[in-house]
Amino acid sequence: MRIFGKVRHRPSASWRQATDRAFTLIGDGRYEDAGALLTRAADLEPWLSESWFNLALLHKFRHDWEQARAAGLRAVALLDKETGAPDWWNVGIAATALQDWPLARRAWQAYGLKVPSGDAPGGEPVGMELGSAAVRLSPEGEAEVVWGRRLDPARIEVLSIPLPSSGRRWGEVVLHDGVPNGERTTASGHSFPVFDEIELWAPSPVPTWVVLLEAATEADRDALERLAADAGFAAEDWSSSVRLLCRTCSESRMPSAEGDGEHLDPHDHSEPGHPGPLGHRTAGDLWVPERECGIAAPAGLVRGLLDGWVADSPDSREWRDLEEVC
């Protein structure tokens, strides 16, 4: 098969050695050294789409989106097949990071995805209806998996309230990688992929607060979450929604909730019976009134929300120690 007058052939031993060594260096975080080797490999075999795919991948790791787009376009120009190549997915991520919407649409379509034309065919892809997914924030640091809504194949809007250690907020949009790194399942049998965050794409102006609640019943706790949602913001009972997982567990197929009964989940590394991030649940049906709650709301509204929540049932509700944490 001839491409641009060249005969397609297997890569040379020098190309393979340079590429293998480059990916070892990437694993060690030595991106500059890896880049020199992958550039050499591309010089050795410029007719191989893999040469440019690897360079595009490196630039993605470095968040150098201009270079990732350029290398990605060279890779797709040398492809044998028309649709489904991961080269196009990397082009889509780079184009999304740069808000190059015509190229992003072209990339997703070339990959084989249906992209509605919408009101602005050259604008941001909307209406792809990709559903919910989980995203691992700060995957190289204190990683945290939260729930979100997929806006397109490379972006998720965060709908959980992240812990302050992640540095992320409710309502932010994050750019994420294309290959899932784990899975979360529900009792109904549905499964949702877990994607790794690449970087923050759009920040949220809404701060995160932590507050200690006295909620006599689950219904009292639920009432605060509904009140915040009705106001267009969010509240989340971190005492029940947060559990600590080791890296191996987090990156595997995991249930999104343990269900009823005793604390039997061998993958949950938190401690039962304690509110806050170290107390995902309690033994049996015991309800602990003291709850650590995250709230995403503007400073001028958060105290009014809490006071209104207490006013609706002052005998069973109380709050204290409100603090802005992110």
Secondary structure, 3 states (H helix, E strand, C coil): CEECCEECCCCCHHHHHHHHHHHHHHHCCCHHHHHHHHHHHHHHCCCCHHHHHHHHHHHHHCCCHHHHHHHHHHHHHCCCCCCCCHHHHHHHHHHHHCCCHHHHHHHHHHHCCCCCCCCCCCCCCCCCCCCEEEEEECCCCCCEEEEEEEEECCEEEECCCCCHHHCCCCCCEEEECCCCCCEEECCCCCEEEEEEEEEEEECCCCCEEEEEEEECCHHHHHHHHHHHHHCCCEEEEHHHHCCCCCHHHHCCEEECCCCCCCCCCCCCCCCCCCCCCCCCCCCCCCCCCEEEEEEECCHHHHHHHHHHHHHHCCCCEEEEEEEECC
